[in-house]
Amino acid sequence: MKDIYISDLSSYEDGKFFDGFFLVLSNQQRTTQTNKPYLNLIFCDKSGQVEGRVWDPSDHRITKDIDRGDIVKIRGAVSRYNDRLQIKVDQLRRAQPAEVDKSDLMPSTTFDVEALWSQLRGFVDSFTEPNLKLLLTTLLDDPKLAGAYREAPAAKQLHHAWLGGLLEHVVSLLTLADRIAPHYPLVHRDLLLTGVILHDIGKVRELSWDIGFDYTLEGTLLGHISIGASLAERTMDALPNFPPKLKTLVLHLILSHHGKLEFGSPKLPMTPEALALSFIDDLDAKMQAMASEFEKCEREGKCPDEMTGKVWALDQRQLLNTRRWLGEPTPAVAQEPQIATTLFEIH
């Protein structure tokens, strides 16, 4: 268990030394204006990122050949340049595997992954449409795919950008979808929930999360919508007598879930299920992004009643934390999605 996180350093005075474990996101050799070499590193843990500098790379206390993806232990001091926090690295070595848990080094869901996975499988078990149930069971029973689905972030940085973020996002959407479907009899409940589970499944190959969060080459070239549609289509084609019309509807859900062409959807939503999916997906992403922004402000002690911040990539706007403005406590995290009541009330 780490003792010191990057988020703790903002309260440290300049020059205060500390020991800590971090993941190296980058390591570059640079030169000062007087042509003196130094190392510029980016460290991260689950609380954030910080720049570190080694002013004397030849020092014997600095392990050579540190690279991106290495977990290191450093002794350093806090410094600030142009009001930006930095670490002046005094000593640096590779960490031993038993010294630190990688989950401390990258942002992770606060929910129990096993419980989330059980909830997702519970939704699938509740299906009455046999072909959709077989499709999802076939995919989720694949150990490699299931492992990636449980670990993957939902995004590189916009929303649910942490280990387990994809699963957390999907279970949240399943809970919303299961409540919406009875309200609109026009909506095919099992088809909508299938779209929820499959809409971002391509992210297990679009994103990498071994060293921070980044896009794979496949993800950069193809994107998660194309990857997900291809994966779903191959699986449906391999199932005996999967209905062609149902296949078309499933693929349409994946291809249209971003809702607008300018947001990357190859097609606009043209079925009740696709329209519902695009709206709740957008809602969940933006609510989580806003919650994260408010939580960050609280954590950093920068919470005026009205706040401006770039919450998601669509625009920049003023944000008002309603509960805080009214003098009410703001929940730190959303309540864990629950499905025990809805599963059996509807069917």
Buried (B, 14 or more C-beta within 10 A) or exposed (E): EBEBBBBBBBEBEEEEEBEBBBBBBBBEEEEEEEEEEBBBBBBBBBBBBBBBBBEBEEEEEBBEEBEBEBBBBBBBBBBEEEEEBBBBBBBBBBBEEEEBEBBBBBBBBEBEBEEBBEBBBBBBEBBEBEBBBBBBEBBBEEEEBBEBBBBBBBBBEBBBBBBBBBBBBBBBBBBBBBEBBEEEEEBBBBBBBBBBBBBBBBBBBBBBBEBBBEBEEBBEEBBBBBBBBBBBBEBBEEEEEBBEEBBEBBBBBBBBBBBEEEEEBBBBBEBBBBBBBBBBBBEBBBEBBBBBBBBBBBBEEEBEEEBEBEBBEEEEEEBEBEEBEEEEEBEEEBEBBEBEEBBEEEE
